[in-house]
Amino acid sequence: MKTRWYFVLIAALALVGIVGFGAEMLKAQQAGSAPASTVTFHRDVEPILQAHCQSCHRPGQIAPMSMLSYKDVRPWARSIKAKVLARQMPPWTVRQSSLHFTNDPSLTPADVETITKWADAGAPEGNPADAPKPVAWPADGWQIKPDVIVRGQPFFVPAHPDRNVIEWTNVYVPTGFTKDVWITSMEVKPSALDVTHHICIVFVPHRDDVQYFTPQWAEAKRDDEGVYLIPENRETPAQRQQRLARFAQNASNARPQNPDAVNDVGATEACYLPGSSVEDYRPFGAAKLVPAGTDLRFQVHYTPSGKDTVDIPLVGFTVSDTPPAQRWISTSVSGTAGSPEWVIPPNDGNWKAPTGVTQVAMDVELAMMQPHEHLRGKDMTYTLEYPDGRKEVLLDARYDFNWQFQYYLNPTKHLPKGSKIYIDATYDNSANNKFNPNPNRPVYPGTMTWEEMMLPYVGIIVPRGTDPRAVFTRQTLTGPVEGGGSTRASNQ
């Protein structure tokens, strides 16, 4: 009997312990805390979201929902788990590179494990006192905190324009700069992201006959589907040479005497594209000089969404009164989309464009790369060939029209004089491409999203006072490659 009562007593004490532990757990949950072994939002998950997700997942940015609070994130816990396990989020498209990119948002395996455990545990909030200090994001949806903001002309995007086409449009706006300004970063900020294909900014010398805030565009010859007519619109070789000669002459005549003043007269300086909107030269100790009285040209391109929309584009600058030691040059290296061989055949899921090549004419530092294609773009590769013939893959990246990254380097990559940059791009014009508007017709270069482009942008750092015309000797190399034509090299 004593033995029996002994076990009864032990069981009773155990039950009291379990009930007591349960009460403590309930008390802890009611107090907003959790056992140290439980993964919670504020203590474990929120720091990851701050470092890797909130730059896009907050009001006014490209991502579809906010991740600034537990209330915002909790309904998406299982979806977040699935996306990070599949490595679909945060988005990053680099497949191969010898370089280090400062804006790589990729999660570590430990980060993925933390988010997975949190979702599997029911996405507990935990104690709000464990939360990290909120990130002080710039106000009004900016990514930089601009010192100067220039407002573009509001643009009406009709729900259903003729042939669903809105041609590229230019609008000239005064900068208001009454003195020379060193720009250390730029951000282009549309108000209607759902209709904005791109907005690019160009610095142009002031002309007395400029028409401010007046949209200007040219109607291209297009078929019933809105596709640019080729060869009807194609220049003859003689016309192309004449146009390039006129451009070179105009640029030479308009170029300010100070070689720091403008990258290339008429050259794109910064753009908004889905997934990127900021050029930041501050980490590199570099800047761009914009002379007093310079005008801005907003080059806008909108795609109708099925509802009437008005976009109000803004561009913000951070500025410095102190001239930097280094100058940033925004430019592109040679793509081949202007060559006669550049035609994507119907139903070709892996068409390789003719290779573009650009020779480096002086020692420079490569600080950024940004591929640009359209809906059939599949990938783009930048390859460096040293003067001694050695080759190095600078960037091999999948292309995603919705996430057009600028790949920033740290440290920068030295490009020695005499080296060459080769650009290769692949396109998917098959039915397997879910974004393909029509796989059954050939695709030519053009400005609309359903046409194609091959534009490899770069950011180059040079000493202040360097003439941008001295940086590259541009060439085009078309084949022999799969999908390309005969070998042809010419100055571009």
ROVEX-667921 format. One record per residue (C-alpha): x, y, z; residue number from 1; chain. Coordinates in steps of 0.02 Angstrom, whole numbers, padded with zeros to 5 digits. Each point is the difference from the previous one (the first is absolute). Layout:
BEGIN
R       xx       yy       zz   pos   unit
R        X        Y        Z   NUM      A
...
end
This chain:
BEGIN
R       xx       yy       zz   pos   unit
R    00000    00000    00000     1      A
R    00141    00118    00042     2      A
R    00075   -00029   -00171     3      A
R   -00167    00037   -00084     4      A
R   -00023    00165    00094     5      A
R    00179    00047   -00039     6      A
R   -00031   -00010   -00188     7      A
R   -00165    00092    00018     8      A
R    00092    00139    00090     9      A
R    00135    00009   -00136    10      A
R   -00133    00009   -00137    11      A
R   -00092    00137    00091    12      A
R    00156    00102    00020    13      A
R    00040   -00023   -00186    14      A
R   -00175    00056   -00046    15      A
R    00020    00155    00108    16      A
R    00165    00035   -00089    17      A
R   -00078   -00017   -00173    18      A
R   -00147    00110    00047    19      A
R    00120    00127    00075    20      A
R    00109   -00001   -00156    21      A
R   -00154    00021   -00110    22      A
R   -00056    00146    00106    23      A
R    00171    00080   -00016    24      A
R   -00006   -00027   -00189    25      A
R   -00172    00081   -00008    26      A
R    00061    00143    00108    27      A
R    00152    00022   -00112    28      A
R   -00107    00001   -00158    29      A
R   -00121    00124    00078    30      A
R    00150    00110    00042    31      A
R    00056   -00006   -00181    32      A
R    00156   -00105    00029    33      A
R    00047   -00179   -00046    34      A
R    00123   -00131    00058    35      A
R    00177    00033   -00059    36      A
R   -00007   -00155   -00111    37      A
R   -00148    00067   -00100    38      A
R    00036    00103   -00156    39      A
R   -00099    00162    00011    40      A
R   -00033    00144   -00118    41      A
R    00073    00146    00096    42      A
R    00155   -00086    00066    43      A
R    00048   -00112   -00147    44      A
R   -00094    00040   -00161    45      A
R   -00019    00189    00001    46      A
R    00189    00033   -00008    47      A
R    00009   -00109   -00157    48      A
R   -00143    00094   -00082    49      A
R    00082    00167    00040    50      A
R    00164   -00052   -00079    51      A
R   -00066   -00090   -00154    52      A
R   -00183    00041   -00037    53      A
R   -00065    00167    00063    54      A
R    00090    00105   -00131    55      A
R   -00129   -00065   -00125    56      A
R   -00139   -00059    00118    57      A
R   -00061    00167    00066    58      A
R   -00124    00131   -00059    59      A
R    00044    00084   -00164    60      A
R    00119   -00136   -00058    61      A
R   -00011   -00135   -00132    62      A
R   -00046   -00150    00111    63      A
R   -00185   -00041    00020    64      A
R   -00013    00006    00190    65      A
R    00085    00083    00148    66      A
R    00113   -00092    00122    67      A
R    00023    00140    00126    68      A
R   -00104   -00076    00141    69      A
R   -00056   -00167    00070    70      A
R   -00179    00042   -00050    71      A
R    00059    00025   -00180    72      A
R    00103   -00160   -00007    73      A
R   -00102   -00127    00098    74      A
R   -00128   -00040   -00139    75      A
R    00143   -00038   -00120    76      A
R    00102   -00116    00112    77      A
R   -00025   -00161   -00099    78      A
R    00022    00087   -00166    79      A
R    00162    00080    00062    80      A
R    00063   -00170    00055    81      A
R   -00038   -00076   -00171    82      A
R    00084    00143   -00094    83      A
R    00160    00000    00102    84      A
R    00015   -00190   -00007    85      A
R   -00016    00009   -00189    86      A
R    00129    00141   -00002    87      A
R   -00126    00107   -00095    88      A
R    00009    00135    00133    89      A
R    00091    00111    00026    90      A
R    00025    00006   -00189    91      A
R    00178   -00013   -00065    92      A
R    00048   -00057   -00173    93      A
R    00190   -00021   -00002    94      A
R    00053   -00174   -00056    95      A
R    00188    00027   -00014    96      A
R    00123    00139    00036    97      A
R    00176    00025    00062    98      A
R   -00055    00159    00090    99      A
R   -00085    00050    00162   100      A
R   -00164    00096   -00010   101      A
R   -00046    00117    00141   102      A
R   -00188   -00006   -00032   103      A
R   -00019   -00189    00001   104      A
R   -00155   -00028    00111   105      A
R    00015   -00190    00006   106      A
R   -00039   -00088    00164   107      A
R    00124   -00112    00088   108      A
R   -00050   -00182    00034   109      A
R   -00020    00050    00184   110      A
R   -00121    00140   -00050   111      A
R   -00105   -00121   -00103   112      A
R   -00003   -00125    00144   113      A
R   -00056    00136    00121   114      A
R   -00145    00055   -00110   115      A
R   -00051   -00182   -00030   116      A
R   -00003   -00041    00186   117      A
R   -00099    00158    00036   118      A
R   -00133   -00041   -00130   119      A
R   -00009   -00182    00057   120      A
R   -00025    00057    00181   121      A
R   -00155    00099   -00049   122      A
R    00090    00166   -00028   123      A
R    00005    00056    00184   124      A
R    00025    00185    00030   125      A
R    00103   -00012    00159   126      A
R    00038    00146    00112   127      A
R   -00006    00171   -00087   128      A
R    00140    00053    00117   129      A
R    00114   -00118   -00097   130      A
R   -00027    00095   -00163   131      A
R    00150    00087   -00081   132      A
R   -00005    00187   -00020   133      A
R   -00106    00043   -00154   134      A
R    00098    00049   -00156   135      A
R   -00013    00187   -00033   136      A
R   -00055   -00015   -00180   137      A
R   -00007    00165   -00097   138      A
R   -00172    00082   -00001   139      A
R   -00127   -00009   -00142   140      A
R    00065   -00162   -00074   141      A
R    00174    00064   -00045   142      A
R    00151   -00114    00012   143      A
R    00121    00145    00015   144      A
R   -00035    00155    00102   145      A
R    00009    00130   -00140   146      A
R    00071    00174    00026   147      A
R   -00084    00059   -00161   148      A
R   -00159   -00064   -00085   149      A
R   -00048    00045   -00179   150      A
R   -00180   -00035   -00053   151      A
R   -00038   -00062   -00174   152      A
R   -00157    00032   -00101   153      A
R   -00152   -00105    00054   154      A
R   -00034   -00128   -00137   155      A
R   -00172   -00071   -00041   156      A
R    00005   -00185   -00045   157      A
R   -00166   -00048   -00081   158      A
R   -00077   -00169    00037   159      A
R   -00007   -00051   -00184   160      A
R    00101    00109   -00119   161      A
R    00003   -00031   -00186   162      A
R    00082   -00171   -00034   163      A
R    00042   -00001    00186   164      A
R    00155    00102   -00044   165      A
R    00071    00151    00091   166      A
R    00160    00053   -00087   167      A
R    00152    00056    00099   168      A
R   -00028    00180    00049   169      A
R    00123    00138    00046   170      A
R   -00042    00143    00118   171      A
R    00125    00139    00038   172      A
R    00005    00072    00176   173      A
R    00115    00133    00077   174      A
R    00111   -00064    00141   175      A
R   -00004    00168    00089   176      A
R    00188   -00015    00031   177      A
R    00068    00176    00011   178      A
R    00177   -00060    00031   179      A
R    00105   -00152   -00046   180      A
R   -00055   -00151    00101   181      A
R    00092   -00162    00042   182      A
R   -00130   -00139    00006   183      A
R    00046   -00145    00115   184      A
R   -00157   -00106   -00027   185      A
R   -00158    00001   -00105   186      A
R   -00170   -00083    00017   187      A
R   -00137   -00001   -00132   188      A
R   -00169   -00023    00082   189      A
R   -00162   -00028   -00096   190      A
R   -00166    00010    00092   191      A
R   -00088   -00136   -00101   192      A
R    00113   -00153   -00002   193      A
R   -00129   -00113   -00083   194      A
R    00008    00095   -00166   195      A
R    00182    00057    00001   196      A
R    00115   -00097   -00116   197      A
R    00143    00123    00026   198      A
R    00039    00181    00036   199      A
R    00175    00057   -00045   200      A
R    00085    00165    00039   201      A
R    00115    00092   -00119   202      A
R    00095    00161    00038   203      A
R   -00005    00120   -00147   204      A
R    00077    00173   -00024   205      A
R   -00132    00137    00005   206      A
R   -00064    00066   -00166   207      A
R   -00098    00161   -00017   208      A
R   -00132   -00084   -00108   209      A
R   -00032   -00144    00122   210      A
R   -00185   -00038    00031   211      A
R   -00018   -00047    00183   212      A
R   -00133   -00122    00060   213      A
R   -00055   -00040   -00178   214      A
R   -00006   -00186   -00045   215      A
R    00090   -00040   -00163   216      A
R    00001   -00166   -00093   217      A
R    00008   -00077   -00174   218      A
R   -00126   -00124   -00069   219      A
R    00088   -00156   -00065   220      A
R   -00065   -00107   -00142   221      A
R   -00085   -00149    00082   222      A
R   -00110   -00146   -00051   223      A
R   -00171   -00043    00073   224      A
R    00081   -00080    00153   225      A
R    00102    00156    00035   226      A
R    00163   -00080   -00057   227      A
R    00133    00113   -00077   228      A
R    00005   -00035   -00187   229      A
R    00165   -00076   -00059   230      A
R    00077    00027   -00126   231      A
R   -00111    00152   -00037   232      A
R    00074    00092    00148   233      A
R    00178   -00061   -00018   234      A
R    00134    00125   -00047   235      A
R    00110   -00030   -00148   236      A
R    00187   -00007    00041   237      A
R    00020    00173   -00078   238      A
R   -00142    00073    00104   239      A
R    00074   -00076    00158   240      A
R    00171    00076   -00035   241      A
R   -00080    00169   -00034   242      A
R   -00099   -00007    00162   243      A
R    00152   -00049    00103   244      A
R    00102    00139   -00081   245      A
R   -00136    00127    00042   246      A
R   -00009   -00063    00179   247      A
R    00188    00011    00022   248      A
R    00004    00175   -00073   249      A
R   -00145    00059    00109   250      A
R    00077   -00077    00155   251      A
R    00166    00082   -00037   252      A
R   -00081    00170   -00028   253      A
R   -00108   -00011    00155   254      A
R    00130   -00072    00118   255      A
R    00047    00119    00142   256      A
R    00182    00053    00008   257      A
R    00019   -00083    00170   258      A
R    00024   -00187   -00036   259      A
R   -00076   -00041    00171   260      A
R   -00163    00084   -00047   261      A
R   -00107   -00135   -00080   262      A
R    00029   -00185   -00031   263      A
R   -00044    00005   -00185   264      A
R   -00116    00133   -00067   265      A
R   -00163   -00093   -00029   266      A
R    00054   -00153    00100   267      A
R   -00111   -00084    00129   268      A
R    00056    00041    00177   269      A
R   -00122   -00099    00109   270      A
R   -00162   -00098   -00022   271      A
R   -00145   -00075    00091   272      A
R   -00023   -00181   -00055   273      A
R   -00098   -00135    00093   274      A
R    00116   -00051    00141   275      A
R    00119    00148   -00009   276      A
R   -00017    00188    00013   277      A
R    00156    00065    00090   278      A
R    00177    00038   -00053   279      A
R    00107    00031    00153   280      A
R    00179    00059   -00025   281      A
R    00035    00042    00184   282      A
R    00076   -00168    00049   283      A
R    00128    00025   -00138   284      A
R    00046    00180    00043   285      A
R   -00062    00052   -00172   286      A
R   -00125    00124   -00072   287      A
R   -00064    00081   -00160   288      A
R    00012    00184   -00038   289      A
R   -00156    00087   -00067   290      A
R    00033    00179   -00055   291      A
R   -00110    00144    00052   292      A
R   -00152    00022   -00112   293      A
R    00003   -00177   -00068   294      A
R   -00169   -00071   -00049   295      A
R   -00069   -00174    00031   296      A
R   -00080   -00109   -00131   297      A
R   -00123   -00127    00070   298      A
R   -00011   -00144   -00123   299      A
R   -00157   -00093    00051   300      A
R   -00073   -00164   -00061   301      A
R   -00166   -00064    00065   302      A
R   -00097   -00161   -00030   303      A
R   -00191    00010    00019   304      A
R   -00076   -00100    00142   305      A
R   -00183    00000   -00053   306      A
R   -00047    00150    00107   307      A
R    00031    00185   -00019   308      A
R    00153    00050    00101   309      A
R    00102    00156    00031   310      A
R    00184   -00014    00044   311      A
R    00095    00143    00081   312      A
R    00187   -00036   -00020   313      A
R    00127    00073    00119   314      A
R    00190   -00004    00003   315      A
R    00095    00028    00162   316      A
R    00184    00045    00023   317      A
R    00123    00002    00143   318      A
R    00131    00134   -00031   319      A
R    00170    00054    00063   320      A
R    00086    00169   -00003   321      A
R    00170   -00087    00000   322      A
R    00069   -00066   -00166   323      A
R    00040   -00187    00016   324      A
R    00162   -00082   -00051   325      A
R   -00094   -00124   -00110   326      A
R   -00129    00023   -00136   327      A
R   -00141   -00123   -00037   328      A
R   -00044   -00031   -00183   329      A
R   -00165   -00087   -00044   330      A
R    00004   -00078   -00171   331      A
R   -00029   -00160   -00096   332      A
R    00119   -00119   -00085   333      A
R   -00037   -00079   -00168   334      A
R   -00157   -00099   -00026   335      A
R   -00039   -00059   -00176   336      A
R   -00188    00030   -00013   337      A
R    00026    00128   -00139   338      A
R    00083   -00126   -00117   339      A
R   -00093   -00077   -00148   340      A
R    00032   -00176    00069   341      A
R   -00097    00039    00159   342      A
R   -00165   -00091   -00031   343      A
R   -00070   -00128    00124   344      A
R   -00084   -00143   -00098   345      A
R   -00176   -00057    00048   346      A
R   -00012   -00137    00133   347      A
R    00185    00006    00041   348      A
R    00024   -00026    00186   349      A
R    00188    00028    00006   350      A
R    00050    00128   -00132   351      A
R    00175    00068    00024   352      A
R    00025    00179   -00056   353      A
R    00156    00051   -00095   354      A
R    00138    00043    00122   355      A
R    00038    00181    00040   356      A
R    00177    00058    00040   357      A
R    00068    00162    00069   358      A
R    00185    00040    00017   359      A
R    00060    00095    00154   360      A
R    00106    00147   -00058   361      A
R    00071    00050    00171   362      A
R    00017   -00071    00175   363      A
R   -00168    00014    00090   364      A
R   -00092   -00074    00149   365      A
R   -00161   -00097   -00031   366      A
R   -00124    00035    00141   367      A
R   -00169   -00059   -00065   368      A
R   -00081   -00108   -00135   369      A
R   -00183   -00002   -00052   370      A
R   -00068   -00109   -00141   371      A
R   -00158    00057   -00088   372      A
R   -00112   -00108   -00110   373      A
R   -00188   -00017   -00021   374      A
R   -00130   -00138    00025   375      A
R    00096   -00132   -00099   376      A
R    00166    00036    00086   377      A
R    00073   -00156    00078   378      A
R    00175    00044    00058   379      A
R    00151    00111   -00030   380      A
R    00186   -00028    00028   381      A
R    00141    00128    00016   382      A
R    00172   -00076   -00034   383      A
R    00165    00094    00019   384      A
R    00146   -00043   -00114   385      A
R    00166    00067    00064   386      A
R    00131    00067   -00121   387      A
R    00098   -00163    00020   388      A
R   -00152   -00103   -00056   389      A
R   -00058   -00063    00171   390      A
R   -00188    00001    00025   391      A
R   -00106    00026    00156   392      A
R   -00190   -00007    00021   393      A
R   -00051    00163    00083   394      A
R   -00185   -00039    00002   395      A
R   -00109   -00145   -00058   396      A
R   -00178    00036    00053   397      A
R   -00174   -00061   -00038   398      A
R   -00110    00139   -00063   399      A
R   -00164    00042    00084   400      A
R   -00096    00147   -00072   401      A
R   -00082    00031    00170   402      A
R    00167    00011    00093   403      A
R    00126    00094   -00105   404      A
R    00145    00009    00119   405      A
R    00146    00118    00005   406      A
R    00144   -00108    00058   407      A
R    00114    00110    00107   408      A
R    00179   -00057    00029   409      A
R    00107    00009    00157   410      A
R    00143    00006   -00031   411      A
R   -00011    00074   -00174   412      A
R    00074   -00097   -00147   413      A
R    00152    00072   -00085   414      A
R   -00016    00000   -00190   415      A
R    00172    00025   -00077   416      A
R    00026    00097   -00159   417      A
R   -00012   -00115   -00151   418      A
R   -00118   -00126    00082   419      A
R   -00168   -00043   -00078   420      A
R   -00175   -00025    00069   421      A
R   -00103   -00132   -00091   422      A
R   -00189   -00002    00019   423      A
R   -00103   -00156   -00037   424      A
R   -00189   -00010    00020   425      A
R   -00129   -00138   -00023   426      A
R   -00186    00016   -00034   427      A
R   -00151   -00116    00019   428      A
R   -00128    00025   -00139   429      A
R   -00090   -00163    00036   430      A
R   -00169   -00043    00076   431      A
R    00093   -00058    00157   432      A
R    00033    00183    00040   433      A
R   -00156    00050    00096   434      A
R    00035    00185   -00032   435      A
R    00015   -00023   -00190   436      A
R   -00134    00103   -00089   437      A
R    00007   -00103   -00160   438      A
R    00125   -00143   -00030   439      A
R   -00059   -00024   -00180   440      A
R    00079    00154   -00077   441      A
R    00179    00060   -00019   442      A
R    00058    00132    00125   443      A
R    00100    00154   -00049   444      A
R    00081    00136    00104   445      A
R   -00123    00134    00054   446      A
R   -00057    00113    00140   447      A
R   -00159   -00089    00057   448      A
R    00001   -00137    00132   449      A
R   -00060   -00127   -00130   450      A
R    00151    00043   -00108   451      A
R    00179   -00029    00060   452      A
R    00158    00087    00057   453      A
R    00180   -00044    00041   454      A
R    00069    00141    00106   455      A
R    00145   -00040    00118   456      A
R    00024    00150    00115   457      A
R    00154    00033    00108   458      A
R    00054    00124    00132   459      A
R    00183    00052   -00021   460      A
R    00110    00097    00121   461      A
R    00138    00111   -00069   462      A
R    00104    00144    00069   463      A
R   -00088    00167    00000   464      A
R    00035    00093   -00161   465      A
R   -00003   -00156   -00111   466      A
R   -00086    00026   -00167   467      A
R   -00131   -00139   -00019   468      A
R    00040   -00015   -00185   469      A
R    00171   -00068    00050   470      A
R   -00066   -00149    00100   471      A
R   -00058   -00125   -00133   472      A
R    00029   -00042   -00182   473      A
R   -00168   -00074   -00047   474      A
R   -00013   -00144   -00122   475      A
R   -00134   -00124   -00052   476      A
R    00041   -00183   -00032   477      A
R   -00140   -00101   -00082   478      A
R    00041   -00184   -00005   479      A
R    00039   -00130   -00040   480      A
R   -00116   -00054    00141   481      A
R   -00156   -00106    00009   482      A
R   -00141    00108   -00065   483      A
R    00119    00133   -00065   484      A
R    00060    00044   -00173   485      A
R    00170    00012   -00082   486      A
R    00147    00079    00088   487      A
R   -00007    00188   -00014   488      A
R    00092    00128    00104   489      A
R   -00030    00185   -00013   490      A
R    00015    00157    00103   491      A
R   -00162    00047    00087   492      A
end
